[in-house]
């Protein structure tokens, strides 16, 4: 499931190190017990709200779990319930009815097996104020990498007076898929430095840390935040948005999902789904699929494929729907089942469903964009096509490595294609001026055939490339790479006609850096300010398998002449090292950035903060 808002990333497992040794007695001494937070106390908790906390006990052969205590300078410091939890399980901290003096409390998790081992964190009790998220239902999605490989989550939760009151989630990774409700008692939203912390308790031990996911988010607006996972279970990014409608689906939806199948092939699937009632209109629907086989180091591509049948369910109370999609038998593609969470009439977040009759049996996720009145009306003369430029950010795999792709497709008059294509797969690193042609289907499917790639400094990754764009008619498009060289997927937005990189932004980035045994995945999110081309801010940084780091300093500068951002604080090997990003402006004073050096593969998105 997709998704910078939006982005699928890298099928590189983290390096695992095994250490063995012998003492004079012939055996290694047992590793000492240690306690760490998996859902740390937030920086602030308001009176009349709660905060979910969780801690992990490592090297405890008795599995005693942790006991919780709260201390402060007053007689009433609040309490953690239950007072004892299993390792990784969530508990609920409820602050006192009034702000204590001083207002700081210390929450401590102590190993039950070894009382000398504990971890403590401080939180400030704040008076009742405006909640971080207003009352309503919010749809969230993240994608990235967990210990098993590519993974995606999507779901929804309801908020009332600052408390999570219910919700549900779908999850997919190579080990399987899960769906189920969230536990409101042990889920929470609180301030965490310059970010917010969202803790979601799924109750499913295979998800997160013993069922608990900890997320950090930077507010873009009162109804939207960029997200990054902030726990030991995964490195992933995405977003959370207020739900504006749960109306039944109607008309066309431009969709794309990606991931992998049970044979280890990387998949990218995209197309148009046209619904009339709960039934799929097969005449108005189409799909393409690219399946990259690591054994042959090439992708098998099936373009312009038809559906035999399909259906979608009515939305439930959280806007969840399920899709049953049966491709035409001539395509040879098995039935695909998806779960989706409706953000509004314009967007649905997708996860391959664990409960559907899903013969494809893959692990995919992505998004769908509603076409509304634009359904079936596209042509080369459409306002959303001719003389429009779409800047994309995609990720997946190519014949060299995991890959990130960015740049802009310029759809010129007469079906001529121009623009820029930027690629980083650690073999081909650069940006190329592209030329070629494009063809438009009435469904909104645009086939962009890149036949020339020109650069004075770098050889192109391939002599020709093909991308499928699926337009919504409102300035957005889903994208897949559909040629033998690649299987990639992402999203594109209209390129900004005017662009002024200045002010306050939410920044999110997801990537991988090379290691001796493969690669290490990371994700981060935080608030940044740009003034006169200089960057300043912090991000909460997660390196898969390592303890997350809050408030990592971010700085840098904009190189307008070179079209680069030089950002310090995004290199997990060395936070003092600058990373180069080629950037592509989007409407709404946003941008995509693609890492433009050989120190890793990553994509960044920046969105201007609005009141």
N, C-alpha and C positions, 0 to 999 in steps of 0.2 A: 503493500500500500503506500503513496507517493510523497515523491513528495516531497529542501528549501521548501518550502511549502509542499513538497512537490517532487522531491528528487529521490530516485532509487539509487542505491550505491552498492558498494563494491564487494564482490564475492571473494575477499581475501580473509582467511581466518587469522586471528592473532597468533603470534608465536607463542609456543608453550615450552617452558624450560623444565627439565627434570634433573634434580640433583640427587646424587646417591653418595654415601660415604660410610665408613666403618670406624667405630671407636676402638679403643684397645680391647674392649669386651666383645667386639664383633658386631655391634649394632649401633645405629645412630640414636642419639637421645631424642625423645619426642619433642616436637615443636611446641613452644609455649602457647598457652591459650592467649588470644587477643580479642578485643571487642572493638568494632567500628560501627559507625552509623551507616545504615543503608537508606534511611529517610531521616536526615538530620533535623533537629529543631530549627524552625525558620527564624529569621532575625527578629520578627515581630509577630505577636498574636494579639488580636483585639479581644477585649472583653465581650462576652456573649457569643464568641465563635470557638472553634476547636482547632487543633493541629494534629495531624497523624505523624507518628514517629515510629522508627523501626531500627533495630540494631542486629548485627551479625556477630556470632561468636565463632571464631575459627579455632581449629585444632582441639575441639572439645569432644572427646570420645564418648562422654556420657550424655551429650546432647541436652544439657541442663537448661539452655536458654538464658534469658536475662531477667533480672528484677529491676524495676524502675523506681527512682526516687526524684523528688523535686525539692529544692531548697531555695531560700531567699531571705531577705532581711525582715520579713513580716511573719505573722503567725499563720496567715493563709496564703499559700503559694500556688494553689491549684493542685491538680493531681493527674496522674497517668492511670488509665484504666484499659485493660487489666494491669495489675501491678506486676505480673510476670507473664512473659510471652516466649514462644519458641524463637529460635534464631531466625531473623529475617521477617518475622510476623509483625504486623502493624498493631500499635496501641494508640489510644486517643488521649492527648493532653487537653484538659479543660482548665482554662485560667480561673483565677479567683473572680468573685463577683465585682470586685473593685480593684483598681490599679494599686499594687502594693508600693511601699516606699522603702528603699529604692525600687524602681519599676522592673529591674532585671531579675529573672529567675534562672536557675541552673537545673537542667534536666540530665540525669545520669542513668546510664544503663550499665549494670554490673553483672558479670558472669555468675550464674548460680553455682556452677561447679567450682570456680576459683574466685572468691570474693575480693582478691587483690587486683583483679583485672576489670577495668571499667573504661567507659568513655563518657565525656560530659560535653554539653553544649549550652550556650546561653541564649535566651530569647527575651525580648523586651515586651512587657505587657502594655498595650496601648488602649486608650479609652475607645469606647464604641464610636466608630466613624463610618464613612462611606465604605462599603465593601469593595474589594479589589475587582470583582466581577459583579455586575448588576444582576438582579434577579432575571432568570430566563434559562433556556436550554442552550448548551454549547456543544459543538461538534469538534472533536479533536482527531488528528491523525499524525503519525510519525512513521518514518521508514529509515532503515539503516542496516546495521549488522549486529547480531548477538553472537553468543558463543557457538551457535550452530550454523550461522551463515546469514544470508539476507533475511530480513524480517520486516513485517508491517503490522501496525495496529491502527484501528479506527474505532471510534465510539462516540458516545454522547453522555453528558451528565447535566443534571438540573441544579440550579443554584437558587437559594432563597436566603436572604439576610446574611450573605457571606458564607453559608454552609452548603456543602454538597448534599442534596437530598435524595439522589437516586441516579441511576445510569446503567449503561451496558456497553460492552466492548467486544470486538472481534480481533483475533490475533492469528498471525500465520508466520511460521518459520520452517526450515527444512525438517524439523522433528514433528510437525503437525500443526493443526489449526484448532482454535478454541473459541467459543462464544459463551457469554454469560453476563450476569448482572454485576454491577459494582456494589461494594458495601459502603453505604453512606456514613456509617458510624466511624469507620477507620479510613475515610478519605477526607481531604481538606484542601483549602486554598489559603495561602498566607504570604506575607512579604518575606523576601529573602534578598537582602541587600538592594541592589538596583533592579532586581527581577522579582517575579512571583514564583512561589513553589506550589505545585499541584501534586498531591499524593493521591493515587488511585489504588484501592485495594480490590483486586479482582477475585480473590479467594481461590485462584487456580495456581497451584504451586509451580507449574511449568512456565508461568508468565512472570517477568520481572524478577525481583528477589523474594522468593517464597510467596509469590502472588501480588507483591506490592511494586508499583511503578512510581518512581519519583521523577517529576519533570520540572524544568525551570523554563520560565517564559518572560519575554520582553514585550511590553504592551506597545502595539502599533497605534491603536485607537481604543476607545472604551469597549469596543465589541470584537477586537482581534488582537492576538498575540502570536509571535513566533516562538516555537518550542524547541527544546533540546532535552533528551533524556539525561538524567543526572543521578545515575546509580551504577552499580557494578554489572548490570545485566546486559546493557546494550549501549551502542553509540548511534544516535538517531536524531533526526530533526523533523520538524513539521510545523503545524500551526493549530490554533484553536480559534473558532469563530462563533459568534452568536447565531443561533438558528433562527432564520427569518420566516420559514414556511415548512410545513410537512405535508403539503398538498400532494396528492397522488401524481405519479409521473405522467406526462403527456407530451407528445412531440418527440423531436430529435435530441439526442445527447451524444456529444463528441467524447469518446472515452479512450483511455489507454492504461494498460497495466503492464507490469514487468516483474521478473523474478527468475525462478528456475523450476525445472521439473524434477521428478524423482531420479532421472538418469544423469543429473548434473548439467543438463543443457540450460543455458541462459535463454529466457524467453522475453520477447516484447510483442504485445498484442494491442492493436488499436483499431478504431473504426467509428461507425455511427450506429447508434441504437435508436430506432424510431418506434414509439409506443402509441397504441390506440387502446385506451382502457388498460387492462392488464396484459394484453397480447402484444407481441412484437410484430410490427409490420415488416415482413421480410423483403418487400419490394423497396422500402425506404431505408434498409439497413445494409451495412457492408462491414467487412473487417479484413485486416492484414495481420500476418504473423511472421516473425523472424525468430528462428530457433538456432542458437549458436552451439555447435558441437565442439567441445574442447579436444576431442579425439582427432577430428579432421581439421580443426582450427579454421572453420568456416561456418557461415550461417546458411541454413535452408530457409528460403523466403517464399511465402505464398501470399500473393497480392490479389486484391479485389475479389475476395471470397464472399459467398452468400451464406445466409442462415436458412436452415430448414424450418425452424420454429423457435419460439422463445416466449418468455413470460416474466412478469414482475409482480411481486406481492403488493398489497396495500401497505402503507407505512404504519409502523406501530407507534406507541406514544412518544418514543424518542426519535422518530423519523427513520427507523431502520427498515430497509426493504431487502428482499433477496431476488436475484436474477437467475433464471434457468435459461441458458443459451445453447441451442443445438445447431452447430454448423451443418451446412449441406454435406451429404455423404461424400460428394466428389472431392471435397477439400481434404478429407482424411483426418480432420481435427476433431478430437473427442468433445463431448459436452462439457461446458464450463459453467460452474456455479459461483456467483459472487454475492457478497453482502455489501450493502451500501448504506451510508448515513447521509441523509439529506441536510445540507447546509441551508439551502433555499432553492428557488426555482432555477438558479444558475449553476449550482454545483452539488456534486455528490462525491463522498470519499469512499473508495472501494477497497475491499479485501476479499481474496478468494475464500469462499465460505467452507467452514468445517462441517456444516450440517446439510448441505445440498448434495444432490446426486451429481458429483463432480468427477466425471470419468477422466478429465485431463489430469487431475490429481497433482496439480502444481502448487507452487508457493508464490503468489503474485499479489500485487496491490497497485493502486493508482487513483485516478480521479475521472469524473465525468462532468462535462460542462453542458448546461442546458442551452439549446438553440431557440426555444420558444417560437415566436412568429417567423424566425428565419428558416425553420425546418423545410427542407426540400427546395429552397429558392436560390441556391448558389449558382453562380456562373462566373466566367472570366470578367464580366462587367460589374460584378457586385462591389458595393462600396467597401466591403470587408476584404476584398481580394485585390483589385487592380490598384497599383501604386501604393500598396500597403507594405510595411516592413515589420516582420515578426522576429523578435529577439528571443532565443530559446536557451534553456539549460536542460541538458539531458545527461544521463549516465547509464552505464552498462558495461559491456565487454566488446572488444574488437580483436582482430587477429594478433595484436601485440600484447594486450594487457587489459585489466579493467581500465575504463576510459571515461573522461568527462568531455562533453561537447557543448560549445556555446556559439555565439555569433548571431547573425541576423539574416533572414531570408527576405530579400527585396523582390516582391511580386510585381514586375513591370508590365506595361501594356504589351499586348501581342503575345502573351504567354512566355515572355523572356524572364529568366531568373538572374538576379544579381545578389550582392551582399557580401557577407564575410562569414567564414567558418573557422572556429577556433577549436583545437583538439589538444588534449594532453593524455597520452597513454604511456608516458615515460620513454617512448621511442620517438613518436611524432609529437613534438611540442611546438606550437606556433599558431599563427592565424593566416588564413589564405583568402584572397579575393576570389569569389566563386562566380562562375557563369554556367548557364544551362537553360533549361526550359521547365515549365510547369503546366500541369493540366488540372482542370477543376471539374469535379463531379457535382451534380445537383444536390447531393447529400451534404456537401461541405468538405468532402475528402479532396485534398490537394496533393498531387504527386509532384514533388520537387526533384528533378533529375539534375544533379550536379555533374557536369561534364568537363569542367576546367577548374583547377585550383592553382592560383598563382601567388608566389611569394618570392621575394629577393633573397630570403635568408634560410628557408627550410624546404626540404622535399615534402611533397604532400603525403598524407597517410595512405592514399589510394588514388588511382587514376580517375575514378568516378565513384559517386556515392548517390544513394537515393534515400530521401526522407518522405514520410507521409505526414501531412499536417491535417488535423481534423478541426475545422473552424466552428466556433459557436456563433459567429456573425456579430459579436459584441466586442471584438478586440482581443480575444483569447483563443488559444488552440492547444490541443494535445498533440504530441509529436512522437513518432518512433523512427528509428533508423531501420531501413528495410532493404538491405543489400547483402551480398555474401561476406562483406568485410566486418559487419557489426550487428549487434542486437542492443539497441539503446532506447530509452524512453524518457520523456520529460514533458515540460509545458513551455509554451511560448506566449508572450504578451506583445501587443503593439509597441514598437520602438518609440521612445519619447521624441516628439518633435522639438521640444525645448527641454533643457536639462540644466539644473543648477545644484551641484552637490554641496549643500550647505544646510546646517540646522541639526536637528535631533533625529536619529535613526534607530530602528531595531535592526541588529545584524545577526544573521544565522549562517553557520558554515558547517559542512560535513565533508569528510575526506578520509584518506588513507595515506600513510607514509611508508616507504619501503623499510623492511627489516631483513636480517640475514636469513630468516626462515619464511618470508612471505611479506606480510604487511600488518600494520596496526591501524585500526579504524578509530576515528575520533569525531566528536560533534561538539558544537558550542553555540551559545546565544548570549546576547547582552546589549545594553544600550551604549551607543556611541554618539559623539557630537563632532561635526565637521565645521571648521571655521577657517576661511582663507586657505583651503586645501589641506589643512592639518587635521588629523584624527586624534581623538582622545576618548577613553571609555574603559569598560571592563566586560569580560564575558565569563560565564560559568562553563568550565571546560571538562569534558568527559573523554577519557582515553579508555577504550574497551578493556575491561579486566583490571583497571587501576582505580584507586579511590578518586572520585571526582574532585576537581579543584575549583573553589568559588573565587570570583573576583580576580581573574587573571587580567593584568593590565594589557590594554590594546592601544597602540599608537600607530602613526604612519602619516603618509602624505599622498596626495593625488598628483600624478605626473600627466598633465593634460596633453603635452606634446606626444608622449609615448603611448597614451591611452592605457596607463597602468595605475594601479594602486599598490603602494609599497606598505604592507601592513605587518607590524610587529606584535606578536602575541598569539599567532595562529600556527606556529611550528611546534608540534608536541615534542620534538627532539630538543628544541632550544627556544624558549619563549622570548629570548632576546634577539633572535634571528628574524630578519625581514623576509616576508613572502610576497612574491609578485603576483598580481592578479590583473589580467586583461578584463576591462569592464565594458558593459553594454547597457546604455540607458533604456529605461522603460517608461511608459506613461505613469503619471502619479508620482514623479520624482523618486523612482525606484531604480535599482540596477541589479544585473547579474554580474558576477565576477568569476572567472575561471583561472585557476592557478597556472601560471605561465613560466614555472621553473621546473627543474628536475628533482626537487626535494619531496615531491608528493603529488597526489591527484586530489583536487578538491574544488568545490563550488561554493560560492558565497552569495547570499542575497541581502540587500539592504532595502528597507522600506521606511520612508519618511514618516515620522510620528505626527499624528494629527490629534487635536484636542478631542 
